[in-house]
Structure formats: structure tokens, C-alpha cells
Amino acid sequence: MAGRYRAGIIACGIIAQSHLRAYRAIPEVEVVAGADISPEVRERWEQQHGIPKMYAGAQEMLERERQGNPPEIRAKLAESHRRFLERLNDEQRKRVEELFGGNGAGGGR
């Protein structure tokens, strides 16, 4: 894989912190932005997590930050997410399923 890839996180709640750790575990990925409706959450992510740009909405973030990621990086990110889900204990997995509708991939909301 050549180069560095830019990522943004939409909805910066508790689960998003796991996504941030997963992205940061991939040397070729740089998290450049985030989006959340809460001003407090945006400020916290800028200060505590060092996210350089935070937006009030996903659409604005995508319009300003969007750069296409090729299929190989999408596959690597999906694999990282799968490994994260495998490490959850039964109670954690149940909570993820309650929040996200089945597989923890965000498809249920």
C-alpha cells in the first residue's frame, strides 16, 4: 500500500473512541477530522484526542475533507474493525448489538 490515507469519524461517542484507536493502529491512516452535533464532544475530541478539525455535521466534514480511499485501505479498515469485535467479551458484544442492530457494524440505526 502506497502513501497515507485520510480518515474522518462521524458521531464521536464512546464506540467511536474504539474506531479511533483502530485507525491509529494502521500506520498508513491519519485521522484528520471528526463530526458530532455536540459542541462539547467536538471540543473534547480536539483537546483530548488531537483531532485537528471537528465539524457539527457529517455532510460539512465530507464536503471539506473528502478524498477517496482505495479498496485496499477500506479492506484493511474493515479487518481492523472485525478484529476489534472479536476481542469483546459476551457482555460487551451484547451491548454493541443492542446499540447497532446485530453485527456492530452500524447497520441497524
PEMOWO-V663681 format. One record per pair of residues at least 12 apart in sequence whose C-alpha atoms are under 6 Angstrom apart, sorted by the first residue. I is the first residue (numbers start at 1). J is the second residue. D is the distance in whole Angstrom. If there is no record, write none. Layout:
# PEMOWO-V663681
i=[I:I]
j=[J:J]
d=[D:D]
This chain:
# PEMOWO-V663681
i=[4:4:5:5:6:6:6:7:7:8:8:8:8:9:10:10:11:11:12:33:33:33:34:35:35:35:35:35:36:37:42]
j=[28:29:28:29:29:30:31:31:32:31:32:33:34:34:34:35:35:36:36:51:53:54:54:54:55:56:57:58:56:56:54]
d=[5:6:6:5:6:5:6:5:6:6:6:5:5:5:6:5:6:5:6:6:5:6:5:6:5:6:5:5:5:5:6]
